[in-house]
Amino acid sequence: MSSIGKWEKRWHPLREEWVVYSAHRNNRPWQGAGKATPKPAPDFDANCYLCPGNKRVHGSINPVYKDVFIFENDHPVVAMQAPEVPVTNSLYRKERASGIAKVVCYDPRHNITLSQMKLPEVVKVFDSFQQEMLAFQKNPAVHSVLIFENKGEVVGVSNPHPHCQIYAVDFPLKLVSQQIRVAEEYKRVHHKNIFEDIIAHEQRDKSRIVAENDFAIAFIPYFARYAYEVMIFPKAAHQSLITFSEAELRWFTAVFHQTVRKLDMNFEMDFPYVMSMMQAPVDGTDYPEFRMHCWLQPPYRQPGLIKYLAGPEIGAGNFMADTMPEDKAAELQQINVAAYLWER
């Protein structure tokens, strides 16, 4: 079997590192779980601290909410009431963990996910993200915001009720800061925007595009690390969700919705992932070269087979991928999302 086009390294321009692809090894003997279908679960779980009307760990009672419900995390990673800490030296530094941590419940039903929800319901979720960002923009204590979802037991989610988290912190987020720096350097050297170039390359090639409309595009990038990693961009230049129009937000959500449904359909399971909304800081500074995007990083590379981080990734900081982006995108391109069976 030829390894041409299956065995190479590609430069990741946003992370400034090589990703090594060895898809010629993916045909080696493998024993794992087969395809899984969604398991029945109740609409309401009396023991779930996120379900409507239930008591949370510190005694607060959830309202009987009908759609999106947002509250400050009862076990926050960061908080405005975080204790002061003594000043240390310049090498071993520490400061108080100041910020705001929130939980966003997508839906009152305990047994549903964003892919299974109807599109208008998912638009409400994304609209709530925008409203939170507008509020954080006005808060001088907030520098950067991460909206993220850990979906599925395999990525360590603590509660299956459909939800995500928001961390609004007083410091720059590392990967966003790196992308801003890379984009500014790319503009200085090439006189172009790196994100616009990435989107243009994907549109010309077409082989990795997963979903697209007039306002947004989703693709497995040329330099993807995870097998089904997807980046979703608005086509207009936005640094964050704050500046989206109502139409842009709706159609951006539609591309996201198509993408996660295709991921479900590909393995016939409720597909796990880590979702991150990559957005510029809300510190009052303009970042004209940065483009916000939704970043999906699913752990599976085959049914029942997770991409574990090991020696090269943890020890050396370089990713070793077992699949080619073009092959995985081709799987998703063949799926008719209109045939999605699990909408509720």
N, C-alpha and C positions, 0 to 999 in steps of 0.2 A: 504493500500500500504506500503510495506517495505521501510524503510529509510536506510537500510544497503547499504553502498557504495555511498550514496547520502548526507550524513550528517556527516561531520568530519572536522578537521583542519589539514593542512599540513604545514610543515616548508619550508619557502622559503630561501634556503641557500645563495643566492646572495644578498638578501635584509635583511637577518637576522630578519625575522618576521614571525608570523603565518598568514596564509590565511585560513579563515573559509568558508567552502562550505556548503550551505544549499539548494542543488538542489531538495530536497523533497518538497520545497516550490514553485518550478517553475511551478507546475500544478495548482496553485491557479488561480482564475478567472482573466482574462486579456483582456482588450480591447485596441487595438492599430491599427496602420496602417498595411495594407497588403503588399504583395510583390510589389516592384516598378520596372518598366522597365526603361531603359535609356531614357531621354527626348531629343527630337531633339534640337540641338543648332548649330549656324553657325560655319563654319571653321574659320572665321575671325570676330572679333568684333572691330569696329572702335573706341569704347570707352575703350577698354582694353589697359592698359599701358604696357602689356607684349607681345602683338601681334606684328608681324614683321612690321616695318615701322612706328609704332605709336610713338607719343610723350609721354615721361614719365613726372612725376610730376614736375621735375626741368628743363624741357626743352630738355633733351637729346632725340635723335631720335634713336629708335631701328634699327639695320640693318635688311635687308630683309633676315633673317637667314633661313637655310634649315633644320637644325637638332637641336643640342644643342647650346644654347646661354647663356653665363654667364656674369653677370655684378655686380659691387658693389652696394649694396642696397642703394636706394635714401633716405630711412628712417632707417638708421642703428641703431641697438641696441648698438653695439660697433663700434669704428672707431679709426684709428690711429691719427686722428685730434681731438679726444675728448679733451675737455678743462681740464686744470689742476685744481685740487681741493685742498683746504687747508688741512693740516694734522690735524687729530683729536685725541682724546684719545684712549686708547687701547680697551675700551668697545664699544663706538660708532664710529666705524671705517668707513672711506670712502676713495676711491681712484678714479682716473680717469678711465672711462670705455673704456679702450684701446682694440683694436682688429680689425678684418676685418669681415664684414658681406657681404655675396654674395647671389645673386639669381641665380638659375639654371633653365632655361626654357628647358623643355625636348623636345619640339616639336613646330613648328610654328603653328600647328592647335590648335585653341582655345578650341575645344570640344572633347578632347581625354584625356585618362589617361594612366598610365604605363601598366595597365592590357590590355587595348585595343590596344596598340601599338604592332607592330611585334617585336619578340625577338631581331633581330639584331639592331633595333632602341633602345631598352632598354639597350642592351650591350653598345651602344655608351654613354648612360647616365651614366652607372656605370664606364665606362672607364674615363669619365670626372671627376667623383668623385676621381678616383685614381690619375689623373693628378693634381688635386687641392691639394690632400694630399702630393704629391711629392714636390709641390711648398711650401706648409706650412712647411714641414720638414726642408727646407732650410732657413726659416725665423726665426731669433732668437727672434723676438718679439712675436711669437706664442708658447703657451704651449700646448693647447688642442684644438681639433676640433670636432664640432658636425655638422653632416649632417642630416637634418631632413625634413620630409614632413608632413604637416597638410593637409590631403586630405578630402574634403567634408565640407559643411556648418556646419554640426553637430559638428565638432571639431573646428570651428571658422576660417576657411580659408578666407582670405580677397579677393582673386581673384581666380576664377575657372580655369584660364589658367593653363595647366599642368606645375607645377614647385615645387621646394623645396628650402630650404635655407641652407646656411652654416654659422656657427658662429665659427670663429677662435679667441680664447681668450687667455689672458695672465695668466690665473689661472686654477687650476685643476677643472674638471667637477665632481660634487659630486657623481653621481651614478657610474661613471667609477672608481673613486677613491675608493669607497666602494668595488666594485668588485675586484679591484687589492688587496686591503687589505685582503678581504675574501679569495682570491685565495692563497695569500702568507701564510696565517695562516693555510689553509687547507693542503698546501704542508708541512708545518712544523710539523703538527700533524699526517697526514695520509700518507705522502710521495708520494702523487699522485696529479695530476692536477685536480682541481674541474670541469673544463669545459669538460675535456676528460671523467671524470666520469659521468657527466650529459648526454653527448652524448651516452656513452656506455650503460647507464641505459635505455635511450629511444630506442636504437637499440635492446636491449634484449627484452624489453616489446612490442615494435612495435605498441601498441594500440593508441599512440598519434602522430605518424609520419604522416605528411601531404604530403611531397614530398622529394625525395632523388635521388641522382645519385652518381657517383664515387667520386665526388669532394665536394659535399655539402649536407646538410640535413636540413629539416625544420620540426618542431614539435610544437604542443601545449604542453608546459612543464607541468610536474607533478604538479608544484606549480603555474600554471598560475593564474593570478588575473582576467583579462578580459576573457570573454567567448571564444572569438576567437583569443586570444593572441598567436602569433607565434614567435618563435626564429629561425633564420636561421644562421647556422654555416658553415664555410668551414671545411672540414675534416682535412686539414693540419693545423699546428700550426702557425697562423698569428696574430700579434698584431694589425695590421691595414690593410687597402686595399693596402698600399704601396708595400708590398712584394708579392702580388698575381702575378702569371704568367698569360699570356694571356689566356691559357686554363682554369685555375682556376677561373679567373674573368668571363669568358663566362659561365661556368657551374654553378657557384654560382648565376649568374644572371638568369640562366634558372630555378633554384629552386625557386628563388624569384618570377619569372614570373608565374610559375605554381601555386604557393601559392595564389597570388593576384587574379588570374583568378578563382581559386576555391572559394575564398571568394565572388567574384562577382556572380558566378553561384549558390551559396548556397541560396541566397536570391533573385536572379534574379534582381540585382541592382548594380549600380556602388558603391561598398562597401567602406565606409569611414574608415580611420585609421590614427593613428599617427605612422610614421616610423622614427626610430632612428638608425643611424649607430654608434654602440658602438665601439670605437677605443681607443687604448692606447695613451697617450700624445706623442707629437712630440718634447719633450724637451731634446732629446739627451740621455735619460735614457732608459735602457733596462728593460722591464717588462715581463720576460719569462713565468710567470704563467697566464698572461692574454690572452684571446682569443677573437678576434673581433667577432662581430655578428650583424646581422640586426634584429631589434626588432620591430615587428608590434603590435600595441595595438589598436584594433578597439573598438569603444564605444558601438556598438549594441550587445545585448544578445538575442534578438528576433527581427523579422521584425517590425520596427517602435518603438522598445522599447530600450531606451538607459540605460546603466548602469551609473546612477548618483552617484557621490561621496556625501556621507551624513555624519551622525554622527560618525559612527565607522571609516570611512576612513579619514575624515577631523579632527574630534575631538580626535580620539584615535590613528590614524596612522596604523590601521589594516584593511585589506581588507576583505569585506564580499561578497563572490561570490555566484551567484544564479544558477550556472551550474557546471557540472563536466567536467574537461578537456577531459576525455576519451569519453564522449558523444558528445562533440563538434567536436573532432577530427574524430570520426566515421562518422559524417555528411560529412566532407570534403573528407574522404577516399573513400566514395561512388561515388564521382563526377568524371566523365570522362572529364578531361580537354580538350581533343581533340575535344569535342563538343562545345567549346566556340564560341558564335555567334557574338560577338561584335568587333572582330578584324577589324582594318581599315588601 
